[in-house]
């Protein structure tokens, strides 16, 4: 087992990179509790399924046309092609987020796997890394980005920064730095470089550019680690120091209380997985309204109105009032409520194509959904009140921010989701083999993404 820092004192900005390296920079799979390894498998399977399915989206084709002709050993997921490391990280990163169906994390404040795995797997295919090395490096990236995302404070996201990209770039850089075995100095340089590549604006939610953010973070994080391995320098304090990211685009300073106990509590365990193909902040409302509709056996014509009560911050994320495209519908509380009332299957990817949201019955119901706010709610919790034509009102509360207690059941649900997403692209037999491969990923002598996906 590697020697890791378990200091009870939070590091200051000058010590942050060194403290992160001491806790995670030499992490091995033997250091990890079984639950951390298990959730890592879940993350890998879920991201691969989302990426395979996302490979049929128009944005994936555009990126492949622009970037995919560079020769190299890294798999372009969903195709039989390979390309260079950086190009694969960009293409697969954006493709993995194309459906907005990948995992999320309330600590990070974004989608944790999608900036890390495309960078890490592209590097692993180039270096011949083992499954155990990949899992350890992946957990390294997850832990660091989730802690930094929490420590930078809510003002960063509230100002319009997309944390999947601005914080995810640190996860990608840290994971790749661990896989490369960088020492403390080079690791700090990688994080410093990553800080100057933190980018992505929430203004682009509901467009192809939101997935682009994830690819950008993966590619820039990989590049930061690769350059640092060659001796490229950066200021190790560029995350939390004077005029660093936290000061320039956060609440002014990292919150030190969020950085206590590095290497002791495993934040990967708190990863949340999507079973509706829309923004995660719409999920609680979907579940609550569905419960009312099923409990009372309501038909759409029975419903007079639906009131959805959420945290005020959701108004800047998923409150598109009049969506007319599938991408917009993913970020619309009103659209997802209309789908829930009509019994539309929001687990299906094709629900969020352009056709369903433009059905007259769905558009008609949009105007009967009212969104209100309550700052006492968490961002993952929602109250709904469904008023029916007979004058009755049924309320329901749901919180989608509670990690699964039963990891075996979660694996089975994710395996079914993977089959539904990847089966139409890979074929059912290849998809089933991929599930088996990921189930034992830490035992693989060498990680080859194409082989894991049935030799695509």
C-alpha positions as CSV (number, residue, x, y, z in Angstrom):
1,X,0.0,0.0,0.0
2,X,1.3,3.4,-0.8
3,X,2.0,6.0,1.9
4,X,-0.6,8.7,1.7
5,X,-1.3,11.9,3.6
6,X,-4.2,11.7,6.0
7,X,-3.7,15.0,7.8
8,X,-6.7,16.3,9.6
9,X,-5.8,19.9,8.6
10,X,-7.0,21.4,5.4
11,X,-4.2,22.5,3.0
12,X,-3.8,26.2,2.2
13,X,-3.5,27.4,-1.4
14,X,0.3,27.1,-1.4
15,X,0.1,23.5,-0.2
16,X,-2.9,22.3,-2.2
17,X,-1.1,20.6,-5.1
18,X,1.4,19.0,-2.8
19,X,-1.4,17.7,-0.5
20,X,-3.4,16.3,-3.4
21,X,-0.3,14.5,-4.7
22,X,0.6,13.1,-1.2
23,X,-3.0,11.7,-0.9
24,X,-3.6,10.5,-4.4
25,X,-0.5,10.8,-6.5
26,X,0.7,7.3,-5.8
27,X,-2.7,5.7,-5.3
28,X,-2.9,2.0,-6.2
29,X,-6.0,-0.2,-6.5
30,X,-4.9,-2.0,-3.3
31,X,-5.5,1.3,-1.4
32,X,-9.1,1.4,-2.4
33,X,-12.0,0.1,-0.4
34,X,-14.2,-2.5,-2.3
35,X,-17.0,0.0,-2.7
36,X,-14.8,2.5,-4.4
37,X,-13.7,-0.1,-6.9
38,X,-17.3,-1.2,-7.4
39,X,-18.5,2.3,-8.2
40,X,-15.6,2.8,-10.5
41,X,-16.8,-0.2,-12.5
42,X,-20.3,1.4,-12.6
43,X,-18.9,4.7,-13.8
44,X,-16.9,3.0,-16.6
45,X,-19.9,0.9,-17.8
46,X,-22.3,3.8,-17.7
47,X,-20.0,6.2,-19.6
48,X,-19.2,3.6,-22.2
49,X,-22.9,3.0,-22.8
50,X,-23.6,6.7,-23.2
51,X,-20.6,7.1,-25.5
52,X,-21.6,4.2,-27.8
53,X,-25.1,5.5,-28.1
54,X,-23.9,9.1,-28.4
55,X,-21.7,8.1,-31.4
56,X,-24.8,8.2,-33.6
57,X,-25.5,11.8,-32.7
58,X,-24.8,14.5,-35.4
59,X,-22.2,16.3,-33.2
60,X,-20.2,13.1,-32.9
61,X,-20.0,12.8,-36.7
62,X,-19.0,16.4,-37.0
63,X,-16.1,16.0,-34.6
64,X,-15.0,12.8,-36.2
65,X,-14.9,14.5,-39.6
66,X,-12.8,17.4,-38.2
67,X,-10.5,15.5,-35.9
68,X,-10.6,11.8,-36.6
69,X,-8.1,11.6,-39.5
70,X,-5.0,12.0,-37.3
71,X,-3.4,8.5,-37.1
72,X,-2.9,7.0,-33.6
73,X,-3.8,4.0,-31.4
74,X,-6.7,5.4,-29.4
75,X,-10.2,4.0,-30.1
76,X,-12.9,6.3,-31.5
77,X,-15.9,4.8,-29.7
78,X,-18.8,3.7,-31.8
79,X,-16.6,3.1,-34.9
80,X,-13.9,0.8,-36.0
81,X,-11.4,3.7,-36.3
82,X,-8.5,4.8,-34.1
83,X,-6.9,8.2,-33.9
84,X,-4.4,10.2,-31.8
85,X,-4.7,10.4,-28.0
86,X,-5.8,14.1,-27.9
87,X,-8.2,13.7,-30.8
88,X,-9.8,10.6,-29.2
89,X,-10.1,12.4,-25.8
90,X,-12.0,15.3,-27.5
91,X,-14.2,13.2,-29.7
92,X,-15.1,10.6,-27.1
93,X,-15.5,13.2,-24.4
94,X,-18.1,15.2,-26.4
95,X,-19.7,12.0,-27.6
96,X,-20.1,10.6,-24.1
97,X,-22.0,13.7,-23.1
98,X,-24.0,14.1,-26.3
99,X,-27.1,12.5,-24.8
100,X,-26.6,14.2,-21.4
101,X,-27.3,10.7,-19.9
102,X,-24.0,10.2,-18.1
103,X,-23.4,10.2,-14.3
104,X,-23.4,13.3,-12.0
105,X,-22.1,14.3,-8.6
106,X,-23.4,16.9,-6.2
107,X,-20.0,17.5,-4.7
108,X,-18.4,18.3,-8.0
109,X,-21.4,20.1,-9.3
110,X,-21.2,18.4,-12.7
111,X,-20.7,15.2,-14.5
112,X,-17.6,13.5,-13.1
113,X,-16.8,10.5,-15.4
114,X,-17.1,12.2,-18.8
115,X,-14.1,14.5,-18.6
116,X,-11.9,11.9,-17.0
117,X,-12.5,8.6,-18.7
118,X,-12.0,9.7,-22.4
119,X,-8.6,11.2,-21.5
120,X,-7.5,8.3,-19.3
121,X,-8.6,5.5,-21.7
122,X,-6.9,7.2,-24.7
123,X,-3.7,7.4,-22.7
124,X,-4.1,3.9,-21.4
125,X,-4.4,2.5,-24.9
126,X,-1.2,4.3,-25.9
127,X,0.8,3.2,-22.8
128,X,-0.6,-0.4,-22.5
129,X,-1.8,0.3,-18.9
130,X,-3.4,-2.5,-16.9
131,X,-7.0,-2.4,-15.6
132,X,-5.7,-2.0,-12.1
133,X,-3.7,1.0,-13.1
134,X,-6.6,2.5,-14.9
135,X,-9.0,2.0,-12.0
136,X,-6.5,3.6,-9.5
137,X,-5.9,6.6,-11.9
138,X,-9.7,7.0,-12.5
139,X,-10.4,7.2,-8.8
140,X,-7.6,9.7,-8.4
141,X,-9.2,12.0,-11.0
142,X,-12.7,11.5,-9.5
143,X,-11.6,12.3,-5.9
144,X,-9.6,15.4,-6.9
145,X,-12.2,17.0,-9.1
146,X,-15.0,16.3,-6.7
147,X,-13.1,17.9,-3.9
148,X,-12.1,20.9,-5.9
149,X,-15.6,21.3,-7.3
150,X,-17.0,21.4,-3.8
151,X,-14.2,23.6,-2.5
152,X,-14.5,26.3,-5.2
153,X,-18.0,27.2,-3.9
154,X,-21.4,27.8,-5.4
155,X,-20.6,31.2,-6.9
156,X,-18.5,29.7,-9.7
157,X,-21.4,27.7,-11.1
158,X,-23.9,30.6,-10.4
159,X,-21.8,33.0,-12.5
160,X,-22.3,30.7,-15.5
161,X,-19.3,28.4,-15.5
162,X,-20.0,24.8,-16.5
163,X,-18.2,22.7,-13.8
164,X,-18.1,19.5,-15.9
165,X,-15.5,21.3,-17.9
166,X,-14.0,23.9,-15.6
167,X,-13.5,21.4,-12.8
168,X,-13.4,18.3,-14.9
169,X,-10.2,19.4,-16.6
170,X,-8.5,18.9,-13.2
171,X,-9.9,15.4,-12.9
172,X,-8.6,14.5,-16.4
173,X,-5.2,16.0,-15.6
174,X,-4.9,14.3,-12.3
175,X,-6.0,10.9,-13.6
176,X,-3.5,11.1,-16.5
177,X,-0.8,12.3,-14.2
178,X,-1.3,9.3,-11.9
179,X,-1.3,6.9,-14.9
180,X,2.0,8.5,-16.0
181,X,3.4,8.2,-12.5
182,X,4.3,11.9,-12.3
183,X,6.2,13.1,-9.2
184,X,5.1,15.9,-7.0
185,X,6.6,18.7,-9.0
186,X,5.2,17.5,-12.3
187,X,1.8,16.7,-10.8
188,X,1.6,20.3,-9.6
189,X,2.6,21.6,-13.0
190,X,-0.2,19.5,-14.6
191,X,-2.8,21.0,-12.2
192,X,-1.4,24.5,-12.9
193,X,-1.7,23.9,-16.6
194,X,-5.2,22.6,-16.2
195,X,-6.2,25.7,-14.4
196,X,-5.4,27.8,-17.4
197,X,-7.6,25.5,-19.5
198,X,-10.7,25.7,-17.4
199,X,-13.5,26.8,-19.7
200,X,-17.1,26.3,-20.5
201,X,-20.2,28.5,-20.2
202,X,-23.7,27.5,-19.1
203,X,-25.1,29.8,-21.8
204,X,-24.5,27.0,-24.2
205,X,-26.7,24.5,-22.4
206,X,-29.2,23.0,-24.8
207,X,-26.8,23.1,-27.7
208,X,-24.0,20.9,-29.1
209,X,-21.5,23.0,-27.3
210,X,-22.4,21.6,-23.8
211,X,-21.1,18.2,-24.8
212,X,-18.1,20.0,-26.4
213,X,-17.2,21.2,-22.9
214,X,-16.7,17.7,-21.7
215,X,-14.4,16.8,-24.7
216,X,-12.5,20.0,-24.2
217,X,-11.8,19.2,-20.5
218,X,-10.7,15.6,-21.4
219,X,-8.4,16.8,-24.2
220,X,-6.9,19.7,-22.2
221,X,-6.5,17.6,-19.1
222,X,-4.6,14.9,-21.0
223,X,-2.5,17.5,-22.7
224,X,-1.6,19.2,-19.3
225,X,-0.4,15.9,-17.9
226,X,1.5,15.0,-21.0
227,X,3.3,18.3,-21.2
228,X,4.0,18.2,-17.4
229,X,5.6,14.8,-18.0
230,X,8.0,16.5,-20.4
231,X,9.0,19.2,-17.9
232,X,6.5,21.9,-18.9
233,X,6.1,24.3,-16.0
234,X,3.1,26.1,-14.4
235,X,2.3,27.7,-11.1
236,X,1.1,25.1,-8.6
237,X,-1.0,27.7,-6.9
238,X,-3.1,28.4,-10.1
239,X,-6.2,26.7,-8.6
240,X,-6.5,28.4,-5.3
241,X,-3.8,31.0,-5.1
242,X,-3.6,34.7,-5.8
243,X,-5.4,35.4,-9.2
244,X,-5.9,31.7,-9.6
245,X,-9.2,30.0,-10.7
246,X,-11.0,30.2,-7.4
247,X,-10.3,34.0,-7.0
248,X,-10.9,34.8,-10.7
249,X,-14.0,32.7,-11.2
250,X,-15.2,31.5,-7.9
251,X,-16.1,32.8,-4.5
252,X,-12.7,34.4,-3.9
253,X,-11.0,31.5,-2.3
254,X,-11.2,27.7,-2.0
255,X,-13.3,26.6,1.0
256,X,-10.6,24.8,3.2
257,X,-13.2,22.9,5.2
258,X,-14.0,20.9,2.0
259,X,-10.5,19.7,1.7
260,X,-10.1,18.1,5.1
261,X,-9.3,14.4,5.3
262,X,-7.9,13.9,1.8
263,X,-7.6,10.2,1.0
264,X,-9.9,9.1,3.9
265,X,-13.4,9.5,2.6
266,X,-14.1,8.3,-0.9
267,X,-16.3,10.7,-2.8
268,X,-16.7,8.4,-5.8
269,X,-19.2,6.5,-3.6
270,X,-21.6,9.5,-3.9
271,X,-21.8,9.3,-7.7
272,X,-25.3,9.5,-9.0
273,X,-26.5,7.8,-12.2
274,X,-29.2,8.9,-14.6
275,X,-32.2,6.8,-15.5
276,X,-33.9,9.6,-17.4
277,X,-32.2,11.0,-20.5
278,X,-32.5,14.6,-19.4
279,X,-30.7,17.1,-17.1
280,X,-30.4,15.4,-13.7
281,X,-32.1,18.4,-12.0
282,X,-35.3,17.5,-13.7
283,X,-35.3,13.9,-12.4
284,X,-36.8,14.5,-9.0
285,X,-39.8,16.3,-10.6
286,X,-40.3,13.5,-13.1
287,X,-40.3,10.9,-10.3
288,X,-42.7,12.9,-8.1
289,X,-45.2,13.6,-10.8
290,X,-45.1,10.0,-12.1
291,X,-45.9,8.8,-8.6
292,X,-49.0,11.0,-8.4
293,X,-50.2,10.0,-11.9
294,X,-49.8,6.3,-11.1
295,X,-51.2,6.5,-7.6
296,X,-54.3,8.3,-8.8
297,X,-54.5,6.6,-12.2
298,X,-54.7,10.0,-13.9
299,X,-55.0,10.6,-17.6
300,X,-53.6,13.8,-19.2
301,X,-57.1,15.2,-19.6
302,X,-57.7,14.8,-15.9
303,X,-54.9,17.3,-15.0
304,X,-55.7,21.0,-14.7
305,X,-52.2,22.2,-13.8
306,X,-48.8,21.1,-12.3
307,X,-46.8,23.3,-10.0
308,X,-43.1,22.4,-9.7
309,X,-41.2,23.8,-6.7
310,X,-37.4,23.8,-7.0
311,X,-34.2,25.5,-5.7
312,X,-33.8,29.0,-7.4
313,X,-30.6,27.9,-9.0
314,X,-32.4,25.6,-11.3
315,X,-33.9,28.5,-13.1
316,X,-30.5,29.1,-14.7
317,X,-30.0,25.4,-15.7
318,X,-33.2,23.6,-16.7
319,X,-36.0,26.1,-17.1
320,X,-36.3,26.5,-20.8
321,X,-39.9,27.8,-21.1
322,X,-40.8,26.8,-24.6
323,X,-38.5,24.1,-25.9
324,X,-38.9,23.1,-29.5
325,X,-35.9,20.7,-29.9
326,X,-34.9,17.6,-28.1
327,X,-31.8,19.2,-26.7
328,X,-33.9,22.0,-25.2
329,X,-36.4,19.6,-23.8
330,X,-33.6,18.0,-21.8
331,X,-33.2,21.3,-20.0
332,X,-36.8,22.1,-19.5
333,X,-38.7,21.3,-16.2
334,X,-41.9,22.1,-18.1
335,X,-41.1,19.6,-20.9
336,X,-40.1,16.8,-18.6
337,X,-43.3,17.4,-16.6
338,X,-45.4,17.2,-19.7
339,X,-43.7,13.9,-20.6
340,X,-44.3,12.6,-17.1
341,X,-48.0,13.4,-17.3
342,X,-48.4,11.7,-20.6
343,X,-46.5,8.6,-19.5
344,X,-43.7,9.2,-22.1
345,X,-40.7,7.0,-21.3
346,X,-38.0,9.5,-20.4
347,X,-35.4,6.7,-20.1
348,X,-35.5,6.4,-23.9
349,X,-32.9,8.4,-25.8
350,X,-35.4,9.0,-28.7
351,X,-37.8,10.8,-26.3
352,X,-35.4,13.7,-26.5
353,X,-35.2,13.9,-30.3
354,X,-37.1,16.8,-31.9
355,X,-40.3,15.0,-32.6
356,X,-41.8,14.2,-29.2
357,X,-41.4,17.7,-27.7
358,X,-43.3,19.1,-30.7
359,X,-46.3,16.8,-30.4
360,X,-49.4,19.1,-30.0
361,X,-50.5,17.4,-26.8
362,X,-47.1,17.9,-25.2
363,X,-46.9,21.6,-26.3
364,X,-50.4,22.2,-25.0
365,X,-49.5,20.9,-21.6
366,X,-46.4,23.1,-21.3
367,X,-48.5,26.1,-20.5
368,X,-50.2,24.2,-17.6
369,X,-46.9,23.7,-15.8
370,X,-45.7,26.5,-13.4
371,X,-42.2,26.5,-11.9
372,X,-41.8,28.1,-8.5
373,X,-38.8,28.3,-6.1
374,X,-37.9,27.6,-2.5
375,X,-34.3,28.3,-1.4
376,X,-34.7,25.8,1.4
377,X,-34.8,22.9,-1.1
378,X,-31.6,21.2,-2.2
379,X,-30.8,21.4,-5.9
380,X,-31.7,17.7,-6.3
381,X,-35.1,17.9,-4.5
382,X,-38.5,18.9,-5.9
383,X,-42.0,19.3,-4.7
384,X,-44.9,18.9,-7.1
385,X,-48.6,19.8,-6.8
386,X,-50.8,18.2,-9.3
387,X,-54.3,19.8,-9.6
388,X,-57.0,17.9,-11.3
389,X,-60.2,19.0,-13.0
390,X,-62.3,17.7,-10.1
391,X,-60.6,20.3,-7.8
392,X,-58.3,17.9,-5.9
393,X,-54.6,18.7,-5.4
394,X,-52.0,15.9,-4.9
395,X,-48.6,16.8,-3.6
396,X,-45.4,14.8,-3.7
397,X,-41.7,15.3,-2.7
398,X,-38.7,13.5,-4.2
399,X,-35.0,13.9,-3.7
400,X,-32.8,12.5,-6.5
401,X,-29.6,13.3,-4.7
402,X,-29.3,10.2,-2.5
403,X,-26.7,7.7,-3.7
404,X,-27.8,4.1,-4.1
405,X,-27.6,2.0,-1.0
406,X,-27.6,-1.3,-2.9
407,X,-24.7,-1.4,-5.3
408,X,-25.6,-4.8,-6.7
409,X,-29.0,-3.5,-7.7
410,X,-27.4,-0.4,-9.1
411,X,-25.1,-2.6,-11.2
412,X,-28.0,-4.6,-12.6
413,X,-29.9,-1.3,-13.5
414,X,-26.8,0.1,-15.2
415,X,-26.2,-3.2,-17.1
416,X,-29.8,-3.0,-18.4
417,X,-29.2,0.7,-19.3
418,X,-26.0,-0.2,-21.1
419,X,-27.8,-2.9,-23.1
420,X,-30.5,-0.5,-24.2
421,X,-27.9,2.1,-25.2
422,X,-25.2,0.1,-26.7
423,X,-27.1,-2.9,-28.0
424,X,-28.4,-1.2,-31.1
425,X,-24.9,0.0,-32.1
426,X,-22.7,-2.9,-31.1
427,X,-25.2,-5.8,-31.3
428,X,-26.7,-7.5,-28.3
429,X,-24.0,-10.2,-28.0
430,X,-21.1,-7.7,-28.1
431,X,-22.9,-5.5,-25.6
432,X,-23.3,-8.4,-23.2
433,X,-19.6,-9.2,-23.6
434,X,-18.7,-5.6,-22.8
435,X,-20.7,-5.8,-19.5
436,X,-18.7,-8.9,-18.5
437,X,-15.4,-7.1,-19.5
438,X,-16.1,-4.1,-17.4
439,X,-17.3,-6.2,-14.5
440,X,-13.7,-7.4,-14.1
441,X,-11.9,-4.3,-15.5
442,X,-9.4,-4.2,-12.7
443,X,-8.2,-7.7,-13.6
444,X,-7.4,-6.9,-17.2
445,X,-3.6,-7.1,-18.1
446,X,-4.1,-4.3,-20.6
447,X,-7.0,-2.0,-21.3
448,X,-8.1,-1.9,-24.9
449,X,-11.4,-0.1,-25.4
450,X,-12.2,-1.6,-28.8
451,X,-11.7,-5.1,-27.4
452,X,-13.9,-4.4,-24.4
453,X,-16.6,-3.3,-26.7
454,X,-16.7,-6.5,-28.6
455,X,-13.9,-5.8,-31.0
456,X,-15.7,-3.0,-32.7
